[in-house]
Amino acid sequence: MSAVLTVTPSAVETGPRGGARAVLALARCEARRLLLSIPVVVAFVAYVAWIVWRTRSSWDGYPALQDVDRATQSMPMLVGLAVLLSASFAVLRSERHGTEQHFAVLVVAPWRRTAAHALSVVPAVLLTAVCVAGQFAWEASKPGAIGHGSPAELLVGPLTVLLFGTLGVLLARVVRSALAAPLVVVLLLFTLVLGTAPGGASGLSWLAPVVAEASSGTLPSDLLGRPAAWHALYLAGAALCAAFLAVLLAGARNLAVRAGVVLTLALAVTGGVMQAGGAAPSPELTAARERASVRPEPTCVEHGRSTYCAFPEWGPRTGTWAGVVDRVQSLAGGSAHDRRLVVRQRIDARYGLDGDAAIPALTDAHQVTVGTAWGGNRVPEFSSAVAAVLVAGTEAAGSEICDGRMVTLMWLSLSWQDDPMNALRRVRLDDSVKGSAIVLSPTDPLTMTEGQTDVVRRLLEKPDPGVGDRVKAHWAELTAPGVTTARAAELLGVAGPDKADSCEE
């Protein structure tokens, strides 16, 4: 009689298929594949290249951080579109390859696989956050940086990627077609990224992922009035709601998923409603903007002989303004050489970031306006305003100069700069160095005739060290109303204008 050895089979798990560890393992695998997918790689390479290209010279080295935080929001939308496309393709991979039926034998249920796909977009979100932080830190480290950034504004870029990624997972669960994601990407590309969607900052516009209000001037951070925190809550709620909906559509029927859908939808609705209400300026904000525009209460400091009044965030920049004033004033003669000036920072914030109102020239003697932007063209514009006040006495009178005093004015403004001819080109509206032109200024512009341009160009193209002494020696005549351009050229030792001096040229 033979004996038969019987081996008891190991216990078979009869509990729920898969678990958190299986979902996380699959999420790590899918995250790696998503980050290495061609659309995502191309998007991140383009994103980083754009950051490097733009940040090197952005704001001419003098950024206001309340503008920088909004500038980090647009490019992540391109990354988000790539993540949407890749995440949707990843969910549909088994269907495209005809292997969906094989997943029935695995321990991970379909809804858990969907949860893993939703989690797989998180590393792309974190990488976007690193890029946003790097861009902001680079701008903040520039010596000319001022102001304060908003954490809520900085969250918009990463949250946009999260929203697009989870929408890609949801789309693949709703429409089981590989064509759906590319069509949605094209639609979003034209409506959001390329700017064909309705603009403005109305309550409805805040339903878009990014609301980039363009502004010709920088406002103090407490006058922006953007509902950034509510918008971040709206984006976070919408992204999480899309993820929970995708899991629910994949077959999850547990209470946690259902509760997640309800709670995240409540967050999205709350953020959307509150941001719509916050898009319109409150009475308090309107009053604050009015005060800052009409009756500002700046902080004033002394630099040398002059006083500089600026909004608190621009306090560190007053020393830079003083350097320009000192250089211009050192070239002046007569009483203007030692004249005490008051430099006032002025804005028109009554219309918010969408406003583009001109600032009128000051009529008070010896007062100069400076704006909130600096660097690049703003330097010769400000130096021209300083020179106009030294020559004419007030900004308003300087904007009306039409005679040979303009030659002295422009020489004071530009001769001390590193590249005077380039500064002349940049301060003129048409970027020219010949003919008549409008000269830009923080307030009302100045006007140069063709003859005045000829004389100024001759003074700047071949600088003569003796011109400075001639300016001081003949200051009274050079700044006398009615002096002709030809007489100014004679006093300064250069050839006169090719054409007669006339404001009507």
C-alpha positions, 0 to 999 in steps of 0.5 A: 500500500502506497502513501500519498503525500498531500500538500495543503494549498496556501490560503487564497485572499478573498478580501477586496482586490488590491489596496493602497500599496498596490495603488501607490505602486501603480501610481509610481509606475504611471507617473514615471511613464507620464513624465517621460512621455514625449508631450510632457518632456517637450512641454517641460523643456520649453517651459524651462527654456522660456523661464531662462530666456524671459527672466534674464532680462524681464522688467529690465532687472527691476521687477515688482513681485506683485507682477512676477507672481502673475507672470508665472501662471501662463506657461504652466497651461502648456504643461497642463495640456501635455499632461492632459493628453498623456494622462488620457492616453495612459488610461486608454492604453489597455483599450488601444492595445486590446489588453483590457480583458486581461486586467480582470485577473489582476488584484487591482480593481478598475477604479483603483487603477483609475485612482492610480492614474489620477495620482500619477499626475502629482509628480508633474504638478510638483515639478511645475511648482519647482519651476514656478518657485525657481522663476519667482526666486530668480526675480526676487533675488535681483537687486532691483526687486521690490514688492510682495508676491502672493502665495495664492497667485503662485499656486495657480500654475501647479493647480492648473496642471493638476486640473488639466491632468485630472480632467484627462483621466476623467475624459478617458473614463467618459469618452473611450476614444483616443481622439477625444483628448487631442480634440480637447487640447486643441480647443483649450489651446485656442480658447485659453492659451492663445487668448481667444477666450473673452478677456477682462476680469469679470466674474465669469472670466475667473472660471478660466484657470488663469486670469492674467490682467495686463497692466501698463503700470505696476500697482501697490500690492494692497491695491490689486484687488484680485481674489487670488485665494478664492481662485486657488480654492476653486482650482483645487476643488475642481481638480479634486472633483474631476479625480473623484468623478473619474474614480466613481465612473470607473466603478467605485461605490464606497462612501469615501469616494461619493463623499469626496465628490460632494466635498470637492464639488462644494469647494469648487462651487464655493471658490467660484462663487466667492471669486466672482463676487471678489472680482468687482472692487469693494467700496473700501478698495475703491476708496483706497485706490482713489486716495492713492491716485488723488491724495497719496500718503507716501513715505518721504526720505532725504537723499542729498539735497532732495526729497523722494516720496514713494509708496512703501514698497518702493522705498528701496528704490529711492536711492536709485532715483537719487543717483539719476537726479544727482547726475542730471543736476551735476551738469546744470548751471546757475541756481539749478545746480543746487536746487532742492527738488521733490520727486513724487511717485504718482499712479492712477489706480482708480481703474485697477490693473485694466487702467491706462490713464495718463498722469498729468504734469505737476504745476508746482515748482521744482517737483518731478514725477516718477512712476512705478516701473524702472529700468530700460526706457524708464531711466531716460524718461525720468532723467528727461523729466528732471532736466525739464524741471531744472530748465523750465521750473515745472513739469507743466512748463517743461512739456510746453518747451518749443525753443532752443531750451530743448537742446539743453534739456536733452543734453542734461538728460542723456549726456551722462548715460553709458550710451547717450545715442541709444538712450536718445533713441529709446526715449523717443516714441518712434525710436529714431535719432533723426527728424522731429519726434515725441519725447516720452516722460512719466507725465506729459510728453515733450516735443523735439523738432528736426533742428533740435534733434540735429543739434542734440545728435551732434552733441551726443555722437562726438562728446566734447568735454568742454560742453559741460563748462559751456552749459554752466557758463551760459546757463542763463541764456541757454534756459531763457525762453525764446532762445533759438536752437541756432543760438543754443548750438553756437553757445555749445560749440556745435554746428547749428540745425539744418532747418529753422527751429519751428514747433510746427515741423 
